[in-house]
């Protein structure tokens, strides 16, 4: 099972769960549309040395 984390959509306030790709490095950034309101969010993922993810989303 792939690990997951969540962020809060900056536009609609919904909590969004996203899969975490542990092979993509410790600093990740990508754009993803909110599945609730369809507004694009810049998603930033930071993985610590133990593989724990910190996820932050903000409007594009």
C-alpha positions in Angstrom: 0.0 0.0 0.0 1.3 3.4 -0.9 1.4 5.9 2.0 -1.0 8.8 2.0 -1.2 12.3 3.5 -3.7 15.1 3.3 -3.8 18.8 2.8 -6.6 21.4 3.0 -7.8 22.9 -0.3 -7.1 26.7 -0.2 -10.2 27.3 -2.3 -13.0 25.2 -0.8 -11.5 24.2 2.6 -12.0 20.4 2.0 -9.4 18.0 3.4 -7.9 16.2 0.4 -6.0 12.9 0.7 -3.2 12.3 -1.8 -0.8 9.3 -2.3 2.8 9.9 -1.5 5.5 8.7 -3.9 8.4 7.7 -1.7 10.7 7.2 -4.8 10.3 10.9 -6.0 12.7 12.4 -3.5 12.4 14.2 -0.2 11.2 17.5 -1.7 8.3 17.3 -4.2 6.1 19.8 -5.9 3.3 19.4 -8.4 0.0 20.9 -9.5 -3.2 19.0 -8.9 -6.9 20.0 -9.3 -9.0 19.7 -6.2 -11.4 16.8 -6.7 -14.1 18.7 -4.9 -14.0 22.2 -6.4 -11.7 21.6 -9.4 -9.4 24.6 -8.5 -5.7 23.9 -9.2 -3.5 23.7 -6.1 0.3 23.6 -5.9 1.1 20.6 -3.7 4.4 20.6 -1.8 5.5 17.4 -0.1 8.5 17.1 2.2 9.6 13.7 3.5 11.7 13.4 6.7 14.4 10.8 7.3 11.9 8.3 8.5 9.6 8.7 5.5 6.9 10.8 7.2 5.3 13.3 4.8 4.4 16.9 5.4 2.0 18.1 2.7 0.9 21.6 2.0 -1.4 22.9 -0.7 -2.0 26.4 -1.9 -3.8 28.0 -4.8 -1.9 28.1 -8.1 
